[in-house]
Amino acid sequence: MKRKIRSVRTWGPGLLLVSPSIVLIGFFVYGLIGWSANISTTNQNSRFERAAGTDPNAHIGFANYAHLFSSPDFIQSLKHLGILAVIYIAGALFFGMLWALLLEKGVRAEGLFRTVYLFPMAVSMFASGVVWNWLLNSDTGAGASGLNQLFEMMGLGFLKNHWWVSSPTWGIAAIALPAIWQLSGYIMALFLAGFRGIPSELREAARIDGASEYKLYRYVLFPQLSPIALSALIILGHMSLKMFDIIMAISGEKNVYTSVPMVTMWTLTGQQDFARAAAVAMILLVLVALLVVPYLVHNARQEKNT
């Protein structure tokens, strides 16, 4: 009995301290996930599609998922999501690493450059989307504005583009530009912190051994940044799957060139097609889990080995 009391005294205060967070997370995260999963298997579709007299709460299995994957529009939105994610992740990683490398090499007014690169993070996605809506104006000629007008004034008319209304497949690629601009500074901060965290002894040892600058970065410094690169990849991938506000601000919900599952979910909710909207949400949850869970398992194994 005394052992049990001592055991409770050991873990009891800690459990009591975190119990409010456990309850809130259990309800607002896992509880709502379960609620959405339940709705996705019901008949709570638009009243225009549901047969008269049918029970909206009746469970119909995976019929809503089958309907989505048989819809060409939803399949096209998944393709758009893939294109957006690849361009967004590659661009943000490239510019983030490039800026971190330039600052790590040492430049004057480094604080100013860091502020300039990090400033877009302080702007909401929707606000930057409004600005980029003007910058990516698809008009040409006398009606051109934004980047197209700038190219015309600089004599670079061949660079003018219809941007996000260019094609059903690659129009979504233009949406990645403002997203890259918004998050590259954050990725730069991650890599710059990684560079600054590498012990100077490693650099000195490599230089004493006769390593050139290229070999120093290729074989000594860059391998040290692999955990940061993996973290950045997961963060960007997660954000690309949930991208919504910047798309709505630039092109709106009814543009077929920039439709992604998040926009589809918004449209279905507006049509009171709650079951299929919940099904889209569960599909996105699975995609996020496929991206995040292996990362968490990898981290857990690394911590266990160390």
HELIX and SHEET records of a PDB file:
HELIX    1   1 LYS A    2  ILE A   25  1                                  24    
HELIX    2   2 GLY A   26  GLY A   31  3                                   6    
HELIX    3   3 LEU A   32  ILE A   39  1                                   8    
HELIX    4   4 ALA A   63  PHE A   69  1                                   7    
HELIX    5   5 PRO A   72  LYS A  105  1                                  34    
HELIX    6   6 GLU A  110  LEU A  118  1                                   9    
HELIX    7   7 PHE A  119  ALA A  122  5                                   4    
HELIX    8   8 MET A  125  LEU A  135  1                                  11    
HELIX    9   9 GLY A  141  GLY A  143  5                                   3    
HELIX   10  10 GLY A  146  MET A  153  1                                   8    
HELIX   11  11 GLY A  157  LEU A  159  5                                   3    
HELIX   12  12 TRP A  163  VAL A  165  5                                   3    
HELIX   13  13 GLY A  171  ILE A  175  5                                   5    
HELIX   14  14 ALA A  176  GLY A  197  1                                  22    
HELIX   15  15 SER A  200  ILE A  208  1                                   9    
HELIX   16  16 GLU A  213  LYS A  215  1                                   3    
HELIX   17  17 LEU A  216  LEU A  221  3                                   6    
HELIX   18  18 PHE A  222  GLN A  224  1                                   3    
HELIX   19  19 SER A  226  LEU A  241  1                                  16    
HELIX   20  20 ASP A  245  ILE A  250  1                                   6    
HELIX   21  21 PRO A  261  GLY A  270  1                                  10    
HELIX   22  22 PHE A  274  ASN A  305  1                                  32    
END                                                                             
